Amino acid sequence: MRLSAEFIAGVMAGGVLGYLVDGLAGTKPWGLIVCLILGFCAGMLNLMRAAGLAKPARYDEKP
């Protein structure tokens, strides 16, 4: 359940941000398309981090 929420949150955030950019800049539908693609990428990255396949956002390697 957490993995699906991580992915959906990224895509939804990108969609909302793209919709707002389109409304403010008047660039329909390009802002929505670009932000949805970025949201998809962010969702996939969060999904891989939650599954343990990628390093966490802050990876401090101490000697």
PyMOL Python script that loads the backbone (N, CA, C, O; Angstrom):
from pymol import cmd

cmd.read_pdbstr("""\
ATOM      1  N   MET A   1       0.828  -1.194   0.000  1.00  0.00           N
ATOM      2  CA  MET A   1       0.000   0.000   0.000  1.00  0.00           C
ATOM      3  C   MET A   1       0.873   1.260   0.000  1.00  0.00           C
ATOM      4  O   MET A   1       0.546   2.239  -0.670  1.00  0.00           O
ATOM      5  N   ARG A   2       1.979   1.238   0.747  1.00  0.00           N
ATOM      6  CA  ARG A   2       2.850   2.404   0.803  1.00  0.00           C
ATOM      7  C   ARG A   2       3.497   2.668  -0.556  1.00  0.00           C
ATOM      8  O   ARG A   2       3.650   3.821  -0.959  1.00  0.00           O
ATOM      9  N   LEU A   3       3.874   1.611  -1.256  1.00  0.00           N
ATOM     10  CA  LEU A   3       4.537   1.785  -2.541  1.00  0.00           C
ATOM     11  C   LEU A   3       3.610   2.445  -3.559  1.00  0.00           C
ATOM     12  O   LEU A   3       4.033   3.326  -4.308  1.00  0.00           O
ATOM     13  N   SER A   4       2.367   2.027  -3.585  1.00  0.00           N
ATOM     14  CA  SER A   4       1.429   2.649  -4.524  1.00  0.00           C
ATOM     15  C   SER A   4       1.143   4.095  -4.141  1.00  0.00           C
ATOM     16  O   SER A   4       0.964   4.941  -5.017  1.00  0.00           O
ATOM     17  N   ALA A   5       1.098   4.388  -2.850  1.00  0.00           N
ATOM     18  CA  ALA A   5       0.868   5.766  -2.409  1.00  0.00           C
ATOM     19  C   ALA A   5       2.047   6.659  -2.777  1.00  0.00           C
ATOM     20  O   ALA A   5       1.849   7.818  -3.142  1.00  0.00           O
ATOM     21  N   GLU A   6       3.265   6.140  -2.688  1.00  0.00           N
ATOM     22  CA  GLU A   6       4.444   6.908  -3.074  1.00  0.00           C
ATOM     23  C   GLU A   6       4.381   7.294  -4.554  1.00  0.00           C
ATOM     24  O   GLU A   6       4.674   8.432  -4.918  1.00  0.00           O
ATOM     25  N   PHE A   7       3.999   6.343  -5.396  1.00  0.00           N
ATOM     26  CA  PHE A   7       3.942   6.604  -6.833  1.00  0.00           C
ATOM     27  C   PHE A   7       2.805   7.560  -7.187  1.00  0.00           C
ATOM     28  O   PHE A   7       3.001   8.511  -7.943  1.00  0.00           O
ATOM     29  N   ILE A   8       1.628   7.307  -6.643  1.00  0.00           N
ATOM     30  CA  ILE A   8       0.462   8.139  -6.954  1.00  0.00           C
ATOM     31  C   ILE A   8       0.663   9.567  -6.465  1.00  0.00           C
ATOM     32  O   ILE A   8       0.231  10.511  -7.127  1.00  0.00           O
ATOM     33  N   ALA A   9       1.307   9.739  -5.323  1.00  0.00           N
ATOM     34  CA  ALA A   9       1.543  11.084  -4.795  1.00  0.00           C
ATOM     35  C   ALA A   9       2.438  11.892  -5.732  1.00  0.00           C
ATOM     36  O   ALA A   9       2.198  13.081  -5.942  1.00  0.00           O
ATOM     37  N   GLY A  10       3.454  11.267  -6.288  1.00  0.00           N
ATOM     38  CA  GLY A  10       4.338  11.970  -7.212  1.00  0.00           C
ATOM     39  C   GLY A  10       3.619  12.405  -8.478  1.00  0.00           C
ATOM     40  O   GLY A  10       3.790  13.533  -8.940  1.00  0.00           O
ATOM     41  N   VAL A  11       2.823  11.518  -9.033  1.00  0.00           N
ATOM     42  CA  VAL A  11       2.097  11.839 -10.262  1.00  0.00           C
ATOM     43  C   VAL A  11       1.027  12.897 -10.001  1.00  0.00           C
ATOM     44  O   VAL A  11       0.845  13.805 -10.811  1.00  0.00           O
ATOM     45  N   MET A  12       0.322  12.786  -8.884  1.00  0.00           N
ATOM     46  CA  MET A  12      -0.720  13.769  -8.570  1.00  0.00           C
ATOM     47  C   MET A  12      -0.115  15.152  -8.306  1.00  0.00           C
ATOM     48  O   MET A  12      -0.660  16.164  -8.746  1.00  0.00           O
ATOM     49  N   ALA A  13       0.996  15.191  -7.597  1.00  0.00           N
ATOM     50  CA  ALA A  13       1.649  16.480  -7.337  1.00  0.00           C
ATOM     51  C   ALA A  13       2.103  17.129  -8.642  1.00  0.00           C
ATOM     52  O   ALA A  13       1.963  18.340  -8.818  1.00  0.00           O
ATOM     53  N   GLY A  14       2.643  16.330  -9.551  1.00  0.00           N
ATOM     54  CA  GLY A  14       3.039  16.857 -10.852  1.00  0.00           C
ATOM     55  C   GLY A  14       1.850  17.363 -11.650  1.00  0.00           C
ATOM     56  O   GLY A  14       1.941  18.396 -12.312  1.00  0.00           O
ATOM     57  N   GLY A  15       0.741  16.647 -11.592  1.00  0.00           N
ATOM     58  CA  GLY A  15      -0.466  17.072 -12.307  1.00  0.00           C
ATOM     59  C   GLY A  15      -1.028  18.372 -11.775  1.00  0.00           C
ATOM     60  O   GLY A  15      -1.400  19.257 -12.545  1.00  0.00           O
ATOM     61  N   VAL A  16      -1.090  18.488 -10.469  1.00  0.00           N
ATOM     62  CA  VAL A  16      -1.613  19.717  -9.864  1.00  0.00           C
ATOM     63  C   VAL A  16      -0.689  20.895 -10.166  1.00  0.00           C
ATOM     64  O   VAL A  16      -1.153  21.982 -10.512  1.00  0.00           O
ATOM     65  N   LEU A  17       0.605  20.677 -10.036  1.00  0.00           N
ATOM     66  CA  LEU A  17       1.559  21.737 -10.326  1.00  0.00           C
ATOM     67  C   LEU A  17       1.483  22.159 -11.797  1.00  0.00           C
ATOM     68  O   LEU A  17       1.533  23.350 -12.104  1.00  0.00           O
ATOM     69  N   GLY A  18       1.363  21.200 -12.690  1.00  0.00           N
ATOM     70  CA  GLY A  18       1.245  21.508 -14.110  1.00  0.00           C
ATOM     71  C   GLY A  18      -0.033  22.261 -14.435  1.00  0.00           C
ATOM     72  O   GLY A  18      -0.030  23.173 -15.262  1.00  0.00           O
ATOM     73  N   TYR A  19      -1.117  21.884 -13.790  1.00  0.00           N
ATOM     74  CA  TYR A  19      -2.393  22.586 -13.996  1.00  0.00           C
ATOM     75  C   TYR A  19      -2.287  24.045 -13.539  1.00  0.00           C
ATOM     76  O   TYR A  19      -2.789  24.949 -14.206  1.00  0.00           O
ATOM     77  N   LEU A  20      -1.634  24.262 -12.404  1.00  0.00           N
ATOM     78  CA  LEU A  20      -1.454  25.623 -11.904  1.00  0.00           C
ATOM     79  C   LEU A  20      -0.535  26.444 -12.813  1.00  0.00           C
ATOM     80  O   LEU A  20      -0.789  27.623 -13.059  1.00  0.00           O
ATOM     81  N   VAL A  21       0.518  25.820 -13.302  1.00  0.00           N
ATOM     82  CA  VAL A  21       1.425  26.521 -14.216  1.00  0.00           C
ATOM     83  C   VAL A  21       0.678  26.919 -15.485  1.00  0.00           C
ATOM     84  O   VAL A  21       0.837  28.036 -15.978  1.00  0.00           O
ATOM     85  N   ASP A  22      -0.130  26.012 -16.008  1.00  0.00           N
ATOM     86  CA  ASP A  22      -0.915  26.319 -17.209  1.00  0.00           C
ATOM     87  C   ASP A  22      -1.890  27.455 -16.964  1.00  0.00           C
ATOM     88  O   ASP A  22      -2.073  28.316 -17.825  1.00  0.00           O
ATOM     89  N   GLY A  23      -2.508  27.464 -15.815  1.00  0.00           N
ATOM     90  CA  GLY A  23      -3.461  28.521 -15.507  1.00  0.00           C
ATOM     91  C   GLY A  23      -2.802  29.883 -15.374  1.00  0.00           C
ATOM     92  O   GLY A  23      -3.366  30.894 -15.793  1.00  0.00           O
ATOM     93  N   LEU A  24      -1.610  29.912 -14.792  1.00  0.00           N
ATOM     94  CA  LEU A  24      -0.917  31.183 -14.598  1.00  0.00           C
ATOM     95  C   LEU A  24      -0.206  31.667 -15.856  1.00  0.00           C
ATOM     96  O   LEU A  24      -0.205  32.864 -16.147  1.00  0.00           O
ATOM     97  N   ALA A  25       0.395  30.751 -16.599  1.00  0.00           N
ATOM     98  CA  ALA A  25       1.190  31.148 -17.753  1.00  0.00           C
ATOM     99  C   ALA A  25       0.406  31.086 -19.065  1.00  0.00           C
ATOM    100  O   ALA A  25       0.834  31.659 -20.067  1.00  0.00           O
ATOM    101  N   GLY A  26      -0.724  30.403 -19.066  1.00  0.00           N
ATOM    102  CA  GLY A  26      -1.512  30.280 -20.283  1.00  0.00           C
ATOM    103  C   GLY A  26      -0.851  29.418 -21.343  1.00  0.00           C
ATOM    104  O   GLY A  26      -0.936  29.721 -22.533  1.00  0.00           O
ATOM    105  N   THR A  27      -0.198  28.353 -20.926  1.00  0.00           N
ATOM    106  CA  THR A  27       0.532  27.486 -21.850  1.00  0.00           C
ATOM    107  C   THR A  27      -0.142  26.135 -22.037  1.00  0.00           C
ATOM    108  O   THR A  27       0.532  25.133 -22.279  1.00  0.00           O
ATOM    109  N   LYS A  28      -1.453  26.098 -21.929  1.00  0.00           N
ATOM    110  CA  LYS A  28      -2.153  24.809 -22.007  1.00  0.00           C
ATOM    111  C   LYS A  28      -1.815  24.086 -23.285  1.00  0.00           C
ATOM    112  O   LYS A  28      -1.777  24.734 -24.331  1.00  0.00           O
ATOM    113  N   PRO A  29      -1.576  22.832 -23.282  1.00  0.00           N
ATOM    114  CA  PRO A  29      -1.446  21.839 -22.223  1.00  0.00           C
ATOM    115  C   PRO A  29      -0.010  21.518 -21.859  1.00  0.00           C
ATOM    116  O   PRO A  29       0.234  20.526 -21.172  1.00  0.00           O
ATOM    117  N   TRP A  30       0.952  22.325 -22.295  1.00  0.00           N
ATOM    118  CA  TRP A  30       2.354  21.959 -22.154  1.00  0.00           C
ATOM    119  C   TRP A  30       2.843  21.899 -20.717  1.00  0.00           C
ATOM    120  O   TRP A  30       3.629  21.014 -20.379  1.00  0.00           O
ATOM    121  N   GLY A  31       2.413  22.791 -19.882  1.00  0.00           N
ATOM    122  CA  GLY A  31       2.827  22.749 -18.486  1.00  0.00           C
ATOM    123  C   GLY A  31       2.351  21.478 -17.801  1.00  0.00           C
ATOM    124  O   GLY A  31       3.080  20.871 -17.015  1.00  0.00           O
ATOM    125  N   LEU A  32       1.122  21.084 -18.106  1.00  0.00           N
ATOM    126  CA  LEU A  32       0.568  19.861 -17.521  1.00  0.00           C
ATOM    127  C   LEU A  32       1.326  18.635 -18.011  1.00  0.00           C
ATOM    128  O   LEU A  32       1.636  17.742 -17.223  1.00  0.00           O
ATOM    129  N   ILE A  33       1.622  18.587 -19.291  1.00  0.00           N
ATOM    130  CA  ILE A  33       2.332  17.432 -19.843  1.00  0.00           C
ATOM    131  C   ILE A  33       3.725  17.308 -19.243  1.00  0.00           C
ATOM    132  O   ILE A  33       4.126  16.226 -18.816  1.00  0.00           O
ATOM    133  N   VAL A  34       4.458  18.404 -19.209  1.00  0.00           N
ATOM    134  CA  VAL A  34       5.830  18.380 -18.685  1.00  0.00           C
ATOM    135  C   VAL A  34       5.831  18.017 -17.198  1.00  0.00           C
ATOM    136  O   VAL A  34       6.633  17.193 -16.760  1.00  0.00           O
ATOM    137  N   CYS A  35       4.941  18.626 -16.429  1.00  0.00           N
ATOM    138  CA  CYS A  35       4.908  18.355 -14.986  1.00  0.00           C
ATOM    139  C   CYS A  35       4.410  16.940 -14.681  1.00  0.00           C
ATOM    140  O   CYS A  35       4.828  16.347 -13.686  1.00  0.00           O
ATOM    141  N   LEU A  36       3.528  16.390 -15.513  1.00  0.00           N
ATOM    142  CA  LEU A  36       3.117  14.997 -15.319  1.00  0.00           C
ATOM    143  C   LEU A  36       4.284  14.047 -15.568  1.00  0.00           C
ATOM    144  O   LEU A  36       4.454  13.066 -14.844  1.00  0.00           O
ATOM    145  N   ILE A  37       5.079  14.333 -16.580  1.00  0.00           N
ATOM    146  CA  ILE A  37       6.249  13.491 -16.843  1.00  0.00           C
ATOM    147  C   ILE A  37       7.244  13.584 -15.692  1.00  0.00           C
ATOM    148  O   ILE A  37       7.787  12.570 -15.254  1.00  0.00           O
ATOM    149  N   LEU A  38       7.487  14.815 -15.197  1.00  0.00           N
ATOM    150  CA  LEU A  38       8.378  14.979 -14.053  1.00  0.00           C
ATOM    151  C   LEU A  38       7.814  14.306 -12.799  1.00  0.00           C
ATOM    152  O   LEU A  38       8.562  13.720 -12.015  1.00  0.00           O
ATOM    153  N   GLY A  39       6.504  14.390 -12.615  1.00  0.00           N
ATOM    154  CA  GLY A  39       5.866  13.720 -11.486  1.00  0.00           C
ATOM    155  C   GLY A  39       5.973  12.215 -11.578  1.00  0.00           C
ATOM    156  O   GLY A  39       6.148  11.538 -10.565  1.00  0.00           O
ATOM    157  N   PHE A  40       5.869  11.682 -12.794  1.00  0.00           N
ATOM    158  CA  PHE A  40       6.037  10.244 -12.999  1.00  0.00           C
ATOM    159  C   PHE A  40       7.450   9.822 -12.624  1.00  0.00           C
ATOM    160  O   PHE A  40       7.642   8.807 -11.954  1.00  0.00           O
ATOM    161  N   CYS A  41       8.448  10.607 -13.059  1.00  0.00           N
ATOM    162  CA  CYS A  41       9.843  10.294 -12.721  1.00  0.00           C
ATOM    163  C   CYS A  41      10.082  10.380 -11.220  1.00  0.00           C
ATOM    164  O   CYS A  41      10.761   9.529 -10.646  1.00  0.00           O
ATOM    165  N   ALA A  42       9.528  11.400 -10.587  1.00  0.00           N
ATOM    166  CA  ALA A  42       9.685  11.542  -9.140  1.00  0.00           C
ATOM    167  C   ALA A  42       8.986  10.399  -8.408  1.00  0.00           C
ATOM    168  O   ALA A  42       9.499   9.892  -7.410  1.00  0.00           O
ATOM    169  N   GLY A  43       7.829   9.998  -8.898  1.00  0.00           N
ATOM    170  CA  GLY A  43       7.113   8.874  -8.291  1.00  0.00           C
ATOM    171  C   GLY A  43       7.890   7.576  -8.410  1.00  0.00           C
ATOM    172  O   GLY A  43       7.926   6.781  -7.471  1.00  0.00           O
ATOM    173  N   MET A  44       8.513   7.359  -9.560  1.00  0.00           N
ATOM    174  CA  MET A  44       9.318   6.150  -9.733  1.00  0.00           C
ATOM    175  C   MET A  44      10.547   6.164  -8.819  1.00  0.00           C
ATOM    176  O   MET A  44      10.919   5.136  -8.254  1.00  0.00           O
ATOM    177  N   LEU A  45      11.171   7.338  -8.679  1.00  0.00           N
ATOM    178  CA  LEU A  45      12.326   7.444  -7.791  1.00  0.00           C
ATOM    179  C   LEU A  45      11.914   7.193  -6.339  1.00  0.00           C
ATOM    180  O   LEU A  45      12.607   6.477  -5.617  1.00  0.00           O
ATOM    181  N   ASN A  46      10.801   7.771  -5.908  1.00  0.00           N
ATOM    182  CA  ASN A  46      10.309   7.525  -4.551  1.00  0.00           C
ATOM    183  C   ASN A  46       9.952   6.061  -4.351  1.00  0.00           C
ATOM    184  O   ASN A  46      10.183   5.501  -3.279  1.00  0.00           O
ATOM    185  N   LEU A  47       9.396   5.450  -5.369  1.00  0.00           N
ATOM    186  CA  LEU A  47       9.043   4.037  -5.301  1.00  0.00           C
ATOM    187  C   LEU A  47      10.285   3.175  -5.118  1.00  0.00           C
ATOM    188  O   LEU A  47      10.288   2.251  -4.305  1.00  0.00           O
ATOM    189  N   MET A  48      11.333   3.473  -5.866  1.00  0.00           N
ATOM    190  CA  MET A  48      12.572   2.705  -5.740  1.00  0.00           C
ATOM    191  C   MET A  48      13.238   2.941  -4.388  1.00  0.00           C
ATOM    192  O   MET A  48      13.805   2.017  -3.805  1.00  0.00           O
ATOM    193  N   ARG A  49      13.171   4.179  -3.887  1.00  0.00           N
ATOM    194  CA  ARG A  49      13.742   4.449  -2.563  1.00  0.00           C
ATOM    195  C   ARG A  49      12.972   3.722  -1.472  1.00  0.00           C
ATOM    196  O   ARG A  49      13.580   3.181  -0.549  1.00  0.00           O
ATOM    197  N   ALA A  50      11.652   3.697  -1.558  1.00  0.00           N
ATOM    198  CA  ALA A  50      10.843   3.020  -0.547  1.00  0.00           C
ATOM    199  C   ALA A  50      11.057   1.514  -0.580  1.00  0.00           C
ATOM    200  O   ALA A  50      10.976   0.849   0.453  1.00  0.00           O
ATOM    201  N   ALA A  51      11.333   0.972  -1.774  1.00  0.00           N
ATOM    202  CA  ALA A  51      11.558  -0.468  -1.900  1.00  0.00           C
ATOM    203  C   ALA A  51      12.990  -0.856  -1.548  1.00  0.00           C
ATOM    204  O   ALA A  51      13.313  -2.040  -1.450  1.00  0.00           O
ATOM    205  N   GLY A  52      13.854   0.156  -1.358  1.00  0.00           N
ATOM    206  CA  GLY A  52      15.232  -0.138  -0.991  1.00  0.00           C
ATOM    207  C   GLY A  52      16.136  -0.396  -2.179  1.00  0.00           C
ATOM    208  O   GLY A  52      17.240  -0.912  -2.003  1.00  0.00           O
ATOM    209  N   LEU A  53      15.706  -0.056  -3.375  1.00  0.00           N
ATOM    210  CA  LEU A  53      16.504  -0.283  -4.575  1.00  0.00           C
ATOM    211  C   LEU A  53      17.395   0.903  -4.927  1.00  0.00           C
ATOM    212  O   LEU A  53      18.270   0.790  -5.786  1.00  0.00           O
ATOM    213  N   ALA A  54      17.179   2.030  -4.274  1.00  0.00           N
ATOM    214  CA  ALA A  54      17.991   3.222  -4.525  1.00  0.00           C
ATOM    215  C   ALA A  54      18.399   3.821  -3.186  1.00  0.00           C
ATOM    216  O   ALA A  54      17.786   3.542  -2.155  1.00  0.00           O
ATOM    217  N   LYS A  55      19.435   4.642  -3.214  1.00  0.00           N
ATOM    218  CA  LYS A  55      19.907   5.274  -1.993  1.00  0.00           C
ATOM    219  C   LYS A  55      18.868   6.271  -1.496  1.00  0.00           C
ATOM    220  O   LYS A  55      18.129   6.844  -2.298  1.00  0.00           O
ATOM    221  N   PRO A  56      18.801   6.486  -0.189  1.00  0.00           N
ATOM    222  CA  PRO A  56      17.897   7.525   0.343  1.00  0.00           C
ATOM    223  C   PRO A  56      18.286   8.909  -0.177  1.00  0.00           C
ATOM    224  O   PRO A  56      19.370   9.091  -0.732  1.00  0.00           O
ATOM    225  N   ALA A  57      17.402   9.868   0.004  1.00  0.00           N
ATOM    226  CA  ALA A  57      17.629  11.220  -0.494  1.00  0.00           C
ATOM    227  C   ALA A  57      18.887  11.821   0.123  1.00  0.00           C
ATOM    228  O   ALA A  57      19.672  12.466  -0.572  1.00  0.00           O
ATOM    229  N   ARG A  58      19.079  11.617   1.396  1.00  0.00           N
ATOM    230  CA  ARG A  58      20.291  12.104   2.078  1.00  0.00           C
ATOM    231  C   ARG A  58      21.130  10.890   2.455  1.00  0.00           C
ATOM    232  O   ARG A  58      20.821  10.171   3.405  1.00  0.00           O
ATOM    233  N   TYR A  59      22.163  10.683   1.714  1.00  0.00           N
ATOM    234  CA  TYR A  59      23.035   9.545   1.959  1.00  0.00           C
ATOM    235  C   TYR A  59      24.362  10.070   2.461  1.00  0.00           C
ATOM    236  O   TYR A  59      25.179  10.559   1.682  1.00  0.00           O
ATOM    237  N   ASP A  60      24.576   9.970   3.748  1.00  0.00           N
ATOM    238  CA  ASP A  60      25.815  10.437   4.375  1.00  0.00           C
ATOM    239  C   ASP A  60      26.724   9.226   4.621  1.00  0.00           C
ATOM    240  O   ASP A  60      26.430   8.360   5.445  1.00  0.00           O
ATOM    241  N   GLU A  61      27.815   9.199   3.894  1.00  0.00           N
ATOM    242  CA  GLU A  61      28.759   8.119   4.072  1.00  0.00           C
ATOM    243  C   GLU A  61      29.885   8.604   4.958  1.00  0.00           C
ATOM    244  O   GLU A  61      30.659   9.481   4.574  1.00  0.00           O
ATOM    245  N   LYS A  62      29.973   8.035   6.136  1.00  0.00           N
ATOM    246  CA  LYS A  62      30.986   8.458   7.095  1.00  0.00           C
ATOM    247  C   LYS A  62      32.195   7.536   6.995  1.00  0.00           C
ATOM    248  O   LYS A  62      32.057   6.315   6.921  1.00  0.00           O
ATOM    249  N   PRO A  63      33.375   8.138   6.995  1.00  0.00           N
ATOM    250  CA  PRO A  63      34.597   7.313   6.874  1.00  0.00           C
ATOM    251  C   PRO A  63      34.873   6.475   8.083  1.00  0.00           C
ATOM    252  O   PRO A  63      35.861   5.741   8.113  1.00  0.00           O
TER     253      PRO A  63
END
""", "prot")
cmd.dss("prot")
cmd.show_as("cartoon", "prot")
cmd.util.cbc("prot")
cmd.orient("prot")
